[in-house]
Amino acid sequence: MDDGSSRRGGRQGPGAFPGTERGGGGGRFRPPGPFRTGFWRSPLRGPRLTSVLGMVLLPGVVILFVTGLLSYAAYNPDLAAVNDRTPDKGWLGAVLFPWPTDPHWLYRLTQGVHVTLGIALVPVLLAKLWSVLPKLFVWPPVRSPAHGLERLSLLLLVGGGLFVFATGVLNVQLEYLFPGSFYPLHFYGSWVFMAAFAVHAAIRVPRAVRALRGRRARTEAEAAEMAGLAAPAPAAPTVSRRGALGVVGLGSLALLGTTAGQSIGGPLRETALLAPHGRDPGDGPNGFQINKTAAALGIRAADIGPRWRLTVRGGGRESVLSRQDLLELDQHTADLPIACVEGWSTTDQRWSGVRLADLARLAGWEAEPPGVFVESAQLAGAFRAAALRDNQVRDPRSLLALRVNGAELSADHGFPARIIVPAGPGVHNTKWVTRLTFGGTS
């Protein structure tokens, strides 16, 4: 799989680089390294290898895009500004719909597939880019306005793909090295990438199918395009194309095996080597995954101590309740997971507390309670507040949870009280709740 320039490889005679003669003495301009015809010498490159990798990426990228849009819809971004980390989305928000609460594992499934598949496809993406690398280095770089537009679309495709995958992988690792918020960067980057990908697929898929079936190109331009993927003077092979595809496949399987456990849970969680580490929740009833601790978010002992109070308002009433007051209300249980945008999720935990619908009645909503605006003792950072839809409030499994798995919530899991709703993203299961405003969005 070696690439490199060689004095023996490539066309070095007259006509090797048309249009590059300098005049005077017959001198000839030699393009810089990777732009030179003989620079790329791997014998593996060719239309068949590129076509196989492209046909694997095609359904994979479509699934990633669809599950990504589902993840965005799960935040109910059209409900309130605090839910939307991607402002000014315009017509791109036309895909939104009210996120359901059934099945209760819906977000766990869609986001788990999104993250696990995205990571598993990284070797395929890199191999695909490697297979077409010589096409990125043509000389002259721009031959005409039409060729310039084609090169721009290629830049959007390659750059967009690398950007979307890179920001996604960094987000999974909770490493926010990129400037700005992950949400708008990933959202807009995905649309740019998918627009370029759709155009590219419409043009290339028919050619890829013909290449896989061993059929000839239909036009001279297509034949030249396909021939341009192969090295004009290939080096001696060190591995077969099937061997190279096997390496890529094994790489994807390895990443799948070290990632999927964080979504599947149970004993497989121990195999999730690529899941974020350093956030051990310990053992016992509260011994399940967390993203951020109380200390990391500046939650003080006084904020969640005996003087803590919950304000419930809306519908013409306001109540201020202590934790003991909440414990004296009707208690209900619900077995629900927590699933986060980073791809990890818990198995079902048994939560107990007061139904949100019952708290809405305290605020004056006797029937058909509306959505609720939830605020936390957390003073700064993203998602310190969240807006929930009316269908989430009305679901009998939606709780202001006070206990989990038969024990009091730990401080890191939101003591004295936290939200838990079925099928919702983890950041909307607000911890350290201090105020519920039914019928409000801010």
N, C-alpha and C positions, 0 to 999 in steps of 0.2 A: 504494500500500500504506500510505497515511497513516492514522493513528489520531489522534483527538483530540476534545475536546468542542467543540461549536459552538452558538452561540445559535440558529442556524437548524435544527440537526439534532436528531432525537429527539422524543419525545412530551413536550410541555410543558404540555398541558391537563389538565383534571380526570381523575382515574383513572390518570395516568401512573405513579404509585408507590402502588399500593394498600396500605393499612395504614400509611401514613406521615404521615397528618394529625395535627397536634398539637392541634387544638381551640383555640377562642378566636380569633376574628378570621379564621377560615378559613386560617390559616397552614399552610404545607406544608413538611415537612422535605425537603431535597434531599440525597441520598446523596453522599458524597465522590467526587471525580473519576472513577476507573475503574469505580465502582459505578453511575454514572449511565447511563441507557438510551442517551442519544445520544453517549456518549463514544467508543464503538468504531464507526468509520465506514468501514472498508476495504470496498470492494465485492467483494474477492476471497473473503472468508470465506463458507463455505456448506457444506452436507453433502457435496457432491461432492468438493470439494478435500480436506476432512478425510478422506473415505473413501479417496481415492486414496493419500494419505500413510499412512493407517493400514494399508492392505493391503500397502504396501511394507514397513512396519515389522514386520508380523506374522511373516513367515517369517524376516526378518533377526534379530529378537530371539530367536526360537526357536533359530536356528543359533548365535547368540552364547551362549545359555544352555547348549546341549549341548556346544559346544566348551570352554566354561568349566569344566563338570563334568569333561570329559576331562582338561583341564589339571590340575585338582585331583587326579584319580585318578593322574595320571602321577607325582605326588610320593610315591606310596605312603604317605599320611599315617597309615594304620592300622598301619604297620610299627614306627614308633618316634616318640617325642616330638619328636626333632630334625627330623623330616620334616614335622611338622604345625604350621603357623603359625595354625591355627584351632581352638583348644582348645574343649572342651565343645560339640562339634557335634551330639552326640546322634543322633537318628534321621536328621538331614540327611546323616550319613555312610553311610546305607544304600545309596547309589549307588556306593560304591567297589568296585573289583575289582582283582585283580593286573594291573599294567600290563605289557603284552607288550614284547618286544624286536624284533618284526618287524611291519611293515617298519621298517627302521632310520631312515627319515625320518618316522615317524608323528607324533612330537611337533612336528617342524618344520612339518608340514602343518596339524595341528589348531590349534596356537597361532598360526601365521601367518594362518590364516583368521580366527581369533578377533580378533586385533588389527587386521588390515587391514579387515575388514568393520565392526568397531566404529567405527573412525575414519571410514570412508566413510559410515556411517549418521548421523553427527553432524548434517549439514545437514538430513536428513530428520526427525530427532527435533526439532530446533529449529523447523522449519517446521510440524510437527504441533502442537507446543505453541503456536506463534503462532496457528494456525488456530482453536484452541479457547480462546484466552486470555479472551474475554469470559465464558465459562462458569465461569471461576475467580472472577469478580467479580460475584456475584449479591447482590441486596439483598432482604431481610436475609440476612446470611451463613448463618445457621442458622434454618430455619423450624419444624423439628420434630425429635424424636429420630431418626426415620428419615432425615430430610434431613441431620442431623448425621453419621450413620454414612456416608452416601454421600459427604459432603464429606471425611471422614477417609480413606476409601478413595482418593479422588482425590488427596489430599495424599500418601499413600503411593506412588501411581502416579507422580505428577509428581516429587515429591521423590526417590523411589527411583531413577527413571530418570536424573535429573540427577546424583545422587550417584554412581551406578555408572559412568556414562560419564565423569564428571569425574575420578574416581580412576583409571580405566583409562587415560585420556589422559595424566594426570600421571605414572603409572607408566611408560608407554612412553618419556616424556622423562626418566626417572630423576629427577624432581622430586617429592620426598616432602614436600609442603607440608601434608598432612593429619596430624592427630595419631594416633599409634599405627602399627601395622604395616599395610601395604597388604593383606596376605593376609586377615586376619579381617574388615577393613572391607569389602573388595570381595566376599568370600564371603557374609557375612550380608546386606550391602546387596543383592546379587543375588537372594537368596532372597526378601527383602521385596518387591523390585521385581517379581519373576516371579509371586509370589502375587497381587499387585494386578493385574498385567498379565493373568493368566489369567482372573480374574473379569471384568475390563474387556472382554477379547476375547470371552468367552462372551456378554456382553450386547450388545456393539456390532457384532460382525462381521455378524450377520444384517441389522442395520440398514444397515451400510455396503454390503453386497451389493445390497440393495434400492435404495439411493441411486444406486449405480453403474449399475444397470439401469433407472433412471428410474421405478421403481415407487413407488406411494404408501405412506405409512406405514400400519401396520395398526391403530394405536390413536391416540386423540387425544393421549395423553401422548407417544407417539413422534413425532407430527407437531409438537407443541410443542417437543420436544427438537431436532428437525432444523431447525425454523424459528429456534430460538434461536441457531444458529450464524451466521446472516446478520444484517448490520446493518439495523436498522429504518429508518434514513435514511442510506443509503450515499453516500459522496462520489463525485465523478466518477472513473472508472477511469483509471489511468495505465499499467497493464499488464494483459494478459489473464491468466486463470487458467492457460492453457497456457504463457504466457510465464513466469509465476511458477514453475510446475513445472519448466520448462526450466532456470531459474536454479538451483533446488535440485539438479536432476540434474547440471548442470555442476559445481556445488560438490562433489558426491559424487565425480564422476569425477576432479576435480582432486586431492582428498584421496587417492583410490585410487592415482592415478599418482605421488603424492609419498610414498607409504607402502609400497606393495607391494614395491618393490625391495629393502627390507631383509630380506624373507623369501625372495624369489625368488633374489636374489644375481646373480652374474655382472655383465655390463655394466649391468643395471638398478639395481644398487646405487647408481650415481651419480645416479639420479633420486630416490632416497629422501631428499628434502629434510627430511622430518619425523623422520627417524631421529636418535637422540642423536648429538651431535657433540662434538668436543673430546677424543676418545679414539682418535686416529690410531695404529694398530698399526705403521705403517711398511711397508716393502717386505720382500721375501724370503720364505723359508719360513714365518716366524712372522707374516707380514703379513696377518692376518685379525682379525676383530672381537674386542674384549674389552669387558667391562663395568667391571671394577675392576683397577687396577694393583697390583703388589706394594707399591709405596710407599704407596698410599692405604690399604692394609690393614695397614700396619705391619710388613711382612715385612722383616727385617733381613738384611744380607749373611751374618751368622753363622748365621742360621736355615737357609740353603740353601747354605752353603759346604761345604768339604771335610769338615767334622765332622758333616754331616747323616747321619742314619741312619734306616732304616725298620724298625719293629718289626712283626713278623707273628706273631700268636698265635691260639690257639683249637684245640680238638681235642686238648688235652694237650701241645702243643709251643709253643715260642716261639723265633723266630729274629730276629736283629738283622743287617740287611744294609746295606752301603754301596751307593752308586750303582754302583760298579764290580762289586760282587757281583751286582747286578741285571742289569748288562750281560752278565755271563758266563752267565746263565741263557738258556734257549731264548727267542729273540726272534720275535715274530709281528707281522703288520701288519693293519690294518683301516682301510677308507675310511669315515669317519663324519663327519657334520656336528656342529656345536654349535648348539643352538636354545634361546633364552631366553624367559622369560615376557613380556618386553617386546616380543616379536614379531620381533626380528631373529634371523637364523640365518646360518651360513656354508654354503658348498657343502661337499661331502665333502673332508675333509683326510686325508692318509695318515699315520696314527699307527703307531708301532712301540714295542713294549715287551713286558712279561711278562703272560701271560694271568692273570686273577684266579683261574681254576680251578687253574692251576699253583701259585700262591702259597698257595691253600687246601691243596694237598697238602703243602706245606712245613709248614703248621700242623697236620698230622695228619689231614686229611680226604682219604682216599684215593679215595673215590667219593661221588657225590651231595653235593657241597659245599653248605653252607647259605649264607644271606645273610651280608653283611659290614658291619661298622660302620667307617666311614672317618673318620679324624681328620686335621686339617691343622695346619700350623705357624701358621696364622692364629689369633690369640689371642682376638679379639672379632669381633662382627658376626654377622649371620644366616648360617646354612648353613656355618659353619666345620667342621661334621661332618655326615655323612649316612649313612643306612642303606640298603643295596641289597638287593633280594630275591634269593632263590636262583636264580631264572631269569635274572637279570642276571649273577650270578657265573658261571653255567654256560655262558652264551653264549660261543662261542669268539672273538667279536669284542670282548669286554669286556677291557680292558687296563689295567694300570698303565703308562701311556705314559711313555716316556723321550725319545722323539724325535718330530718331526712334519715331514713333507715332506722327509725326508732330513737334517734338521738337529736339533741339540739344542733342546729347549724353551727359549724365552726365560723370563726371570724372570716376566714378566707372564702367560705362558701356563702357569706352574706348575712350572718347574724347581725341584728335580731330578726330580720325578715327579708325575704327576697321573692321575686316573681318567678314562677315556673309555668310555662304554657306549652301545650302540645304543638309539635312540628315547627316551632319557631327557632330562629338562629340564636345561638347562645348569648350574644350581646344584648338581646332583648329580654333575657331573663335577669332583669336588673337586680343587683345586690344592694344591701344596706338601704332599703327603701325608707324614705322619710315622708313622701307625699304622694297621694293618688288623687287626681282630678278627673272625675268622670264627665265626659262631654267636652273636655278641653284638649287642645293640641299644643299648648305651650304654657 
